[in-house]
């Protein structure tokens, strides 16, 4: 399942779970810094209703006013991106197409192996193919004039083949037809092939077109078989190419055709047909005119056969039987008769994808990306060491990666690194973050206040990095989980060299508990004192340490608190949390405050059945922020999430409410961290924003 399909699946799930959806109209702009609309502040009563808990435990209902502040306008479309196609002409020079939640297409280009990427706007609405043959000359196949209806179905009017001679600065349309409204990427990422600048081939509408003049004129390829529908192709030389596909009808066959005259004539080379069985092709790839792979798929059986030829297709030998569904092979790249790679995408999960590698022509394959959580939808290998891959995450944006050692180690090339799971600042300049799009085990650091991030170390031996806390640029702690002999072990790691090396100081923090540790908060106050909170099946549990994390003692436990949405602790005794629940026949968000380490008092409640807490941050006893979100239905679209930021300067007695525009999209896993009353961050798998004025203006960092 590609990223767009996953996004639609998750969106539909939200709609089914929502009891009511409201309509909302918001403004949308297109830059990188947010601004505030002025002269819009006024008072609205009864929007925040608070129960003040008296000292004797008797509550009194009190209506407080909430100030509606100026709207926060995001001037750049934020949200998850997809990178459905990439193409490299050398190890250093390559292109990719990026698509955002606004469906605007962007052409990415690198000339230095991915260290830097230039971005240019690309015409079209949905990309169906990409091919470059030099640093300046390329083609892209796009759908255009598209609309999305309220069922999530995208209908496009036109399909165009665009051509550039100046590296994407300008494009001309070489071919245009009515759109088929069928995604090419569901079955092939190599839909355009140009063996040289004049001779090219493209798949459209289950047929194959060819050109002999660089794309000025196109005509349909004749295979002398009207029932044959091509699906995959490989051209190791300008005059020699191979095409595989299936025939339609009552007795379908899988066929392979070969041309030696640039597509003028085709000869059938391979036929697969078994009574009662339906076969299809998942790919064909030749490393030279004689050596090639063919991967078949037995429909409905999630299995297929990998074939190898070393004599130009005269003979095909079955190398091995492979699984062809969950995970699904997405691209083949054969280097020579012995070595090759196959990328894997898991679809909807919860299984993993990865990359198969072989050194014996495909007789045996090994997943060189096991336990990384990757879904790889395209792969391009230049030799046994240099590999480019485009991947996607179930809850994050797509990403581009490169390996220089045959897949032993990988580095994320795009998007630029930023934390996706957790962030902590030890001072105004130095900070640390957990997770990037391609690796949940990556630890990052910043030395410029969060504007840029660099990879610090990767803790691949752990299945999950939960939370991190630093008291200065050198000394920090982290809660992690690893697989033990009988159960998951939750450990506390410590560093004294700025996160370069980590040492376990507690071996099993959740020993004796019925369910595994699910850390939701960690805060060290000094070298000895720290506090952590976690959810488990029996409710909220707070634990403390007074010896630097070596031992932990339970300080609070309540089995009824199973619906906490936001949580933070300022010290060993003071903290805040929010829940979602029903009181006085109203659905509402409830805010609680603790000052003595034992008793939680209800500060207030925010009426609203459709708002949920995304994040909560209190850097001190007075200043706090609450990020809310709700689903808003669209008129011609599925809808989107609307965000609201509430802030307080008096310990939660009064609040200011500000709405983000509908262009803000932060994903489910949102972290909000304020280091003081002015400086804060919003991080998610999709975006990272920073404020330096207490939340009035937010700047997009990544």
Secondary structure, 3 states (H helix, E strand, C coil): CCHHHHHHHHHHHHHHHCCCCEECCCCCCCCCECEECCCCCEEEEEEEEEEEECCCCCEEEEEEEEEECCCEECCCCCCCCEEEEEEECCCCCEEEEEECCCCCEEEEEECCCCCCCEEEEECCCEEEEEEECCCCCEEEEEEEEEEECCCCCEEEEEEEEEEECCCCCCCEEEEEEECCCCCHHHCCCCCEEECCCCCEEEEECCEEEEECCCCCCCEECCCCCCCEEEEEEECCCCCCEEEEEEECCCCCCEEEEEECCCCCCCEEEEEECCCCCCEEEEEEEECCCCCEEEEEEECCCCEEEEEEECCCCCCCEEEEEEECCCCEEEEEEECCCCCEEEEEECCCCCCCCEEEEECCCCCCCEECCCCCCCEEEEEEECCCCCEEEEEEECCEEEEEEEECCCCCCCEEEECCCCCCCEEEECCCCCEEEEEECCEEEEEEEECCCCCCCEEEEECCCCCEEEEEEECCCCCEEEEEEEECCCCEEEEEEEECCCCCCCEEEECCCCCCCCCCCEEEEEEECCCCCEEEEEEECCEEEEEEECCCCCCCEEEEEECCCCCEEEEEECCCCCEEEEEEEEECCEEEEEEEEECCCCCEEEEEEEECCCCEEEEEECCCCCCEEEEEEEEEECCCCCCEEEEEEEEECCCCCCCEEEEECCCCCCCCCCEEEECCCCCEEEECCCCEEEECCCCCCEEECC
